[in-house]
Amino acid sequence: MPPRPPGSCPQGDGLDWGRLGAELATGAGYAVLAVILLAVFERGSRRRATLDLM
């Protein structure tokens, strides 16, 4: 049987904590990016928001 590459997780060996950590870090990065973009877009929309009074 050939040696497994690092990070591979065949059935029955349990969790691969390195890959799980990488997935969690990626998800957290996307969440932070979403919050930042939401704040930027909200600030921009508030700047352009006006009341049209006649």
C-alpha positions in Angstrom: 0.0 0.0 0.0 1.5 3.4 -1.0 2.0 6.1 1.6 -0.8 8.6 1.9 0.0 12.3 1.2 -0.2 14.6 4.3 -3.7 15.9 4.9 -5.5 12.9 3.3 -8.2 11.3 5.4 -9.4 7.9 4.2 -12.5 6.4 5.7 -12.1 5.3 9.3 -9.1 7.5 10.3 -11.2 10.2 12.0 -11.3 13.9 11.3 -8.5 15.7 9.4 -8.2 18.7 11.7 -5.9 20.6 9.3 -8.5 20.6 6.5 -11.3 21.3 9.0 -9.4 24.3 10.3 -8.8 25.5 6.8 -12.5 25.3 5.9 -13.4 27.1 9.1 -10.9 29.8 8.4 -12.2 30.2 4.8 -15.7 30.5 6.1 -14.8 33.0 8.7 -12.9 35.0 6.1 -16.0 35.1 3.8 -18.2 36.1 6.8 -15.9 39.0 7.6 -15.8 40.1 4.0 -19.6 40.0 3.8 -19.9 42.2 7.0 -17.4 44.7 5.6 -19.1 44.9 2.2 -22.5 45.3 3.9 -21.2 48.2 6.0 -19.7 49.9 2.9 -22.9 49.5 0.8 -25.1 50.6 3.7 -22.9 53.7 4.2 -23.1 54.5 0.5 -26.9 54.1 0.4 -27.3 56.3 3.5 -25.2 59.0 1.8 -27.5 59.0 -1.2 -30.8 58.7 0.7 -32.8 61.9 0.4 -36.4 62.8 1.0 -38.1 64.3 -2.0 -40.3 67.1 -0.6 -42.4 69.2 -3.0 
